[in-house]
């Protein structure tokens, strides 16, 4: 599937989720898997909009949803601030809500919902997030 470019604004999250769901349904993913794919894509796009493009109103986000055999590969490319997800501490999800640290749940959810999550940053090409989910 060719890349789709979205304005990097929260009001386009529905369209991003719809794109992911469409490709997943066309490729016989279960409704549970489609929900997981949509949630992971939503969290990733939200983080890009909120953090990578903080204070930038005319930014864009390139997304592809491709099938490689029985595996869906979602890529998101942005040219915002780089981010190193390996530096995000795993949240203590068993802690009382009042004791939990703010932030970090998006990366945690992406890792839990997807089979593989990779991130690359390059000063020339920007940031590339790759999320992989196998059907089945």
PyMOL commands that set and color helices and strands:
alter all, ss='L'
color gray80, all
select helices_A, chain A and resi 10-26+31-52+85-87+97-99+105-113
alter helices_A, ss='H'
color red, helices_A
select strands_A, chain A and resi 4-7+60-68+71-78+116-122+126-134
alter strands_A, ss='S'
color yellow, strands_A
deselect
rebuild
show_as cartoon
